[in-house]
Amino acid sequence: ALYSRMKYINRWALMRNTSEENLSQHSCDVAAIAHCLATIKNVRFGASLNAEKAAFFGLYHDMPEIITGDMPTLVKYFNEEMRNQFALVERNASDYLLDMLPDDLRPYYENALLPSEEDAYLWKIVKAADKISALIKCIEEEKAGNREFRRAYETTLESINKMNMEEVTSFMA
């Protein structure tokens, strides 16, 4: 029931959009892109990542926002203190969601809501997929004549390039 609420949470709330994007749509895009990035890493660069797990993480990566809402990037990453406080808020939201699950199902969702060190690289892929999804939104808005996304496009592309991940570079090419 809570997962279905993702379709009511709109992204990019502080910007004029020619086309609304909700959290459910975004999560689906991130899951598909994360799967693709992990597959590229495996096929082209000899890794042995679990692409299906990357997709699973992508599908649930923003689920805490059902509780917190979509916090604008400028606020979320304003400074280190804000980043740390928001991480705590997201952690509490994840714990709240996990506590709603029956005990026998909880272990299957913990890694999707509480990233583990064991899956750190898959989460890095999900973060890259999240940024690529944002970049695609910027491109779509600009193609629709909305120049308000120009700066977001530039900063998002810069952050993608700084990730320095061969699978991301391959995807972008």
C-alpha positions in Angstrom: 0.0 0.0 0.0 2.8 2.4 0.8 4.7 1.6 -2.3 1.7 2.6 -4.4 1.9 6.1 -2.8 5.1 6.7 -4.8 3.0 7.7 -7.8 1.7 10.7 -5.7 5.1 12.1 -5.0 6.3 14.5 -7.8 9.9 15.1 -8.4 11.5 18.5 -9.4 8.9 20.4 -7.3 10.9 23.6 -7.3 11.1 23.8 -11.1 8.6 24.4 -13.8 8.0 21.1 -15.6 6.6 20.5 -19.1 5.9 17.0 -18.0 5.5 15.8 -14.4 7.6 13.0 -13.2 6.6 11.0 -10.1 8.7 8.9 -7.8 7.2 5.6 -9.2 8.2 6.5 -12.8 11.6 7.6 -11.7 12.2 4.4 -9.6 11.3 2.3 -12.6 13.8 4.2 -14.8 16.5 3.9 -12.2 16.0 0.2 -11.9 16.2 -0.3 -15.7 19.4 1.9 -15.9 21.0 0.2 -12.9 20.4 -3.2 -14.5 21.9 -1.9 -17.8 25.0 -0.5 -16.0 25.6 -3.7 -14.1 25.2 -5.7 -17.3 27.6 -3.4 -19.2 30.2 -3.8 -16.3 29.8 -7.6 -16.6 29.8 -8.0 -20.3 32.3 -5.3 -21.3 34.6 -5.1 -18.3 34.7 -8.7 -16.9 32.9 -8.1 -13.7 30.4 -10.5 -12.1 27.8 -8.2 -10.6 24.3 -9.2 -9.8 22.4 -7.0 -12.3 19.0 -8.2 -11.0 20.0 -7.1 -7.5 21.0 -3.7 -8.9 17.6 -3.4 -10.5 15.9 -4.4 -7.3 17.9 -1.8 -5.4 17.0 0.8 -8.0 13.3 0.0 -7.7 13.3 0.7 -4.0 16.1 3.3 -3.7 13.8 6.2 -3.1 11.2 4.4 -1.0 12.0 6.4 2.2 10.6 9.4 0.3 7.2 7.9 0.8 7.7 9.2 4.4 10.0 12.2 3.8 8.8 13.5 0.5 11.2 14.4 -2.3 13.7 16.8 -0.7 15.2 19.2 -3.3 18.8 18.5 -4.0 19.9 22.0 -3.1 18.5 21.5 0.4 19.6 17.9 0.8 23.2 18.6 -0.1 23.5 22.2 1.1 26.3 21.4 3.4 27.7 18.4 5.4 25.5 19.0 8.4 22.4 19.0 6.2 23.6 15.9 4.4 24.2 14.1 7.6 20.8 15.1 9.1 19.0 14.1 6.0 20.8 10.7 6.0 19.5 10.2 9.5 15.9 11.2 8.5 16.1 8.7 5.6 17.5 6.0 7.9 14.6 6.5 10.3 12.1 6.4 7.4 13.7 3.1 6.2 13.4 1.6 9.7 9.8 2.7 9.9 9.0 1.0 6.6 10.9 -2.2 7.5 9.1 -2.3 10.9 5.8 -2.6 9.0 6.8 -5.8 7.3 6.2 -9.3 8.9 9.4 -10.7 10.4 9.7 -13.4 7.7 9.8 -10.9 4.9 11.9 -8.1 6.4 15.3 -9.7 5.5 14.4 -9.7 1.8 13.9 -5.9 1.8 16.6 -4.8 4.3 19.3 -4.5 1.7 17.0 -2.4 -0.5 16.3 0.1 2.2 19.4 -0.1 4.3 22.5 -0.5 2.0 25.2 -2.8 3.3 28.9 -2.6 2.8 28.7 -5.9 1.0 26.6 -4.3 -1.8 28.5 -1.0 -1.8 29.4 -1.2 -5.5 25.9 -2.0 -6.6 24.7 1.0 -4.6 27.3 3.1 -6.5 25.7 1.8 -9.7 22.2 2.8 -8.4 23.5 6.3 -7.6 24.9 6.6 -11.1 21.6 5.3 -12.5 19.8 7.9 -10.4 21.9 10.7 -11.8 21.5 9.4 -15.4 17.7 9.3 -14.9 17.9 13.0 -13.7 20.0 13.8 -16.8 17.4 12.2 -19.1 14.7 14.3 -17.4 16.8 17.5 -18.0 17.3 16.5 -21.7 13.5 15.8 -22.1 12.6 19.2 -20.6 15.1 21.1 -22.7 13.8 19.3 -25.9 10.3 20.5 -24.9 11.6 24.1 -24.8 12.0 24.4 -21.1 15.4 26.1 -20.5 14.9 26.1 -16.7 16.6 22.7 -16.6 19.8 23.9 -18.3 21.8 24.4 -15.1 20.5 21.1 -13.6 21.7 19.4 -16.8 25.2 20.9 -16.5 25.6 20.1 -12.8 24.2 16.6 -13.2 26.4 15.8 -16.2 29.4 17.1 -14.3 28.6 14.8 -11.3 28.1 11.8 -13.6 31.5 12.4 -15.2 33.2 12.8 -11.7 32.0 9.3 -10.8 34.6 7.9 -13.1 32.9 4.6 -13.7 33.8 2.7 -16.9 30.3 1.3 -17.2 28.8 4.8 -17.0 31.2 6.1 -19.6 30.2 3.3 -21.9 26.5 3.8 -21.3 26.8 7.6 -21.9 28.7 7.0 -25.2 
